[in-house]
Amino acid sequence: MASPSKAGAALAALREDLVGDVLAPDDPGYDEARTVFNAMIDRRPAAIAQCVNEDDVVRAVRFARELDLPIAVRGGGHSVAGMALNDGGLVVDLRHLRAVTVDPEGRAVRVAGGATMSDLDRACQPHALATTGGRVSTTGVGGFVLGGGSGWLDRWCGLAVDNLLGADLVTADGERVHASADDNPDLFWGLHGGGGNFGVATSLTLKLHELPEFSIALLLYQPEFGPEVARTYRELITVAPDEASGGVLYLTGPPEEFVPPHLVGTLLCGALLTYAGTEEDMRKLAEPLLALPHETEVVGAMPYADVQCMLDDPPGMRNYSGRRST
């Protein structure tokens, strides 16, 4: 561990060199900057480097290397386990790196390391293109993809990481590296499930798929029908085309327009069926679920980017979950 004088000098140099801000525990804005989606996570890094470009990331990584500090990388900050923060180390905060560049003819998109699912989906929507994304719009693309990435399109398009065409990284020694099937192929292979352990991903290039129409069927049932709903959904999805996806869950009735007032705050069983296709085909697919006694239904065409926001929750809740993304 570096001496206090060396650490202080290195921090002062980082503040001078970084285009973005550097926040230490006594700085205004530090507590806000270390707050992540899961309110159960309360960690205090030694410094937070709010990088605005790749050069900033290089400088931040070299600073941590010089002082032998552990590094956490923050994108969307959605890791339920709190992987976007650490205690006593450096947080490389990528939230200012959110550019998304779509190549419609090449069916590809380049996504900066701090972009969220909403940034990605909204940029692709005007071109009727999409790729497998998370089911929450504020999730960071980087952590989601490098962790595997399951979403409404994965039965059809594969996992998010299956659509990874290339990545720009800053490695642990502060060097820039590009990884793809042709460049550094072993590193590219390692990124397919290796998470952020091979470097800080400053950008990812992803394969896109044509998605001219997207439809959903959302139904709410009394909780006692849950087992029958689950069996019906299982039988339906087993024979459904790959363009179909969805799930069944128990939930507390939310205060939304499609939920009757007397059901708000009560236990319900919900079934969501998504389909990369027309409303007409969706209705045919959803017939077994529609035939079961239900309290409310929403069936129709809906922009994919809007569907991606349907399960958004506000930050600040105390979460336990098996999901992991940053």
N, C-alpha and C positions, 0 to 999 in steps of 0.2 A: 504493500500500500504506500502511496506517495506521501511525503511529509506535507503538513499543512501549508508551508510556504510554497512548495512546488505545486500543490493542488491549486492554491490561490492564484499563482502566476499563470498556470495553464488555463484556468477559468477566465481570467482577465483577457488572455490572448484569444480564447474562443469567442468571447463577447465582441472583441475587436474585429475578428476575421469573418464571423458569420453574418450573412446578409439578414437572416431572420433573428428573432429574439432568443436569448438564453436566460432561462429563469432558474434561480436558486431558491432554497426554502424561505429566505427572508424577503424575496422580491414580491411586489404587488402582482397579482394574477397567477401566482404559483399554484395556489390551491384549486383555482378554477381549471388550470391547465392539467392538473394531475387527476381530475375527476373523470371517471370512465362510466360506461353505461350501467354496469352492475354496482349498485351502491354498497354492496358488501365488501368491495375491494377498497382498502384504505392504505395505500403504500406511499412512501416518501422518497422519491429519487433524489440523488445529490444535485442533479441538474436536468433540465428539460431543454433540448435544442429544437427550436421550432424552425425546421429547415424549409427554405423556399425554393431550392433548386438542388441539383445533384452535387454541385460543388460544396454546398452546405453539409450534405450528408457525408461526403468524404472528410471534411474538416471535423465533423462531430465524431465519426468513427475513430479517426486518428487521435483525437483528444482522449477518448475512452481507452484506447490502446496504450497511450502514454502513461495514463494513471492507473492502468489495470482495473478498470471499472467494468462491471457487467453492463450489457446493453439490452434494453427492451425497445421494440419498434412499435410505434403506435400508428395505426391507420384509422379505422372507424372506432376503435376502442370497445368493440363488442365482445371480446373474449370473456366468457363467463368466469373463467379461471383467473382473469386479471393479467394475461400475458402481455398486455400493452404497457404495464408498469413494473417497476421493481423498487426495492428498498436500497438506498445508498448507491445506486448506479446512475447511468445516463439513460434517459429516454430520448430516442430519435423520433421526434414528432413530425409526421409527414402530412399533416392535415392541410397544409398550404399547397401541396403538390396534387392537384385534382384535375388536371387537363385530361380530356378524352378526345381522341382524334379517330374518326371513323373513315375507313377506306371502303366505300360501297362496292366498287368494282372488284377489289381484291377480297371482299368478304372478310375483313379483318378490322380490329380496333386496337389502338394503343392506349393504354390506361395508365396514368401516373400513379405512383405508389400510395398516395393518400386519398384517392378517389373512392367514393361510396357506390353502392349498387344503384342508387338513384342517379348519380352522375353518369354511370354507364348506360343504364336503361333509357334515360331521357335523351341521350345523345344518339342512340341507335334507333329509337322509335320513328323518327321522320323518314328513315330509310327502309322501314318494314324489315328490320334485321334485329336479331337478338342472339344471346348465348346464355348458357345455364348460369343463373345468378341466384343469390340467396333469397330467402323468403321474407327478408326485412330490408327495407330500402336504405337504412342508415348503416348497414354492415359495410366494413371496408373490403374492397375488392381484393387487395393483396393477400391478406390473411386468409380470406375465404378460398381463393383459388389455390394457394400453396398448401392449404390444409386438405384439399380434395374437392369440396364444394358440391353440395346436393341442393337441387332446386326443382321448380315445377317442370323444367324442360329436360331433366337428366335422363329419363327413360328414352327420350328421342335423340337428344344431342350428346349424351354422355355427361359425366361429371365435369365441373368447371375446369379442373386440371387437365382433362382429356382434350380440352380446346385450347390449351396453352401452346402458342407457336414460338414464343421467345420471351426472354426476360433480361432486363438490364439490372445489374447488381453492383453494390459496393461491398466488397468482401471484408473479412475481419482485419485484413492488413491495410484497409483504406484504398484498395485499387478498384478501378472500374472494370467490369467484365460483362460481356454479352453471352448468353447461353441460348442455344437453339439446337435443333436436330443436326445442324451442320457446324455450329460453333460451340466448342466445349460441350460435346454431347453427353459426357459422363455427369457433368454438373447439371445439365438439363434433365437428365434422368433422375438425379437426386432431388430436384425440385418437385417432382411428381409425388408429393406426399411428405417431403422433408420439412415442410413448413418454412420458417424463417431462419433455420439454423445454418444456411450456407451463405448468408449475406443479407443486406438490406435491399429489397427489391424497389428500385426507383421507378420502374415501369414494367408493365406486362403487355404482351401482344396476344390477343385472343381471336380464335376463329369465330365467325358469325354465321348465322343460318337465316334463311328467309322465313319471315313470320308475318304474312300479310293480315292474318286474323287470329284472334285469341278469344276464347269463350270460357265462361265459368258456370257452375251450378253450385250454389251455397244453400244448404238446407239445415234447419234447426229442428230438433226433435225433443220430446220429453225424455228425461234421462233413462227411464225404464226401457226405452226402445234401443238403447245403446248396443247391446249384444247383437240384436237383429240388424241394426245399421252396419255394424262392423262386418258381420258375415256377408251382407249384401254387397258392401263395398269391396271386400276381398274377392268375391266371386266375379264382380264386374271388372275389376282392374286386372284380374288374371287373364282375361280374354280380350281386354281393350287394346286398341292400337297403341304404338309407342308414343304417339302424340298426346296421350292422356296421362294425367297424374292426379295427385290430390292427397287426401288423408281424412281420418276420422279422429275427433277429439272431444273430450268433455271441457266445457268452459262455463264461465259465469256470464250470463246474458249481458252484453255491452249496451250502453246507451246510444245505439245507432238507430237510424230511421227505419231500417228493415226489421228491427226487433220490437214486437208489441210491448207497450209500456208495462203490462203486468208480468212480463217475462224478464225485464231488466233486473239484474242482480240475483237471478235464480239459476240453479244448476241446469244446464242443457247439454244435449249431445249434438255436435255439429258435424256435417259432412261437406267437404269441399272437393269438387271435381273440376279440374282444369283441362283445357283442350286446345291444342295448337291447330285451330280450324274454325269452322263456321258455327253459328248458334244452332242452326238446324241439325247438324251432326251431333252437337253437344246434347241437345234435347233427346235425341235417340239413344245416345250413350247413357244418359242419366235416368232413363225410364224406370229401372228397378228401384232407384233411390226415391224418385218422385212418387212411386206407387205406395211407399210406406207412409203411414200417418205422420204428418209433420206440421209444425207450428207456423213456419214461414219459409219462403223460398225466394232466391234471387237467381234467375237464369237468364243469360244473355251474353252478347258480345261485349268485350271490355278491353281497352288497351292494355297490353302486357305490362307496361310501366306502372299503370294504375293498380293492377292486380298485385304487383310487387310491394305496394304500400299497405295492403289490406291488413296485414298482421303486425304493423308497426305499433310498438309500445313506447311510451315516453321513457326517457332515462330516469334513473333515480330509484328504481325498484331493487329489492334485495332478491337476487336470483340464484337458484340452483338449477343446473341443466346439464345434459350430456353434450350439448352443442359446443363447439369451439371454433371461433373465428375472431379475427382482429379487425 
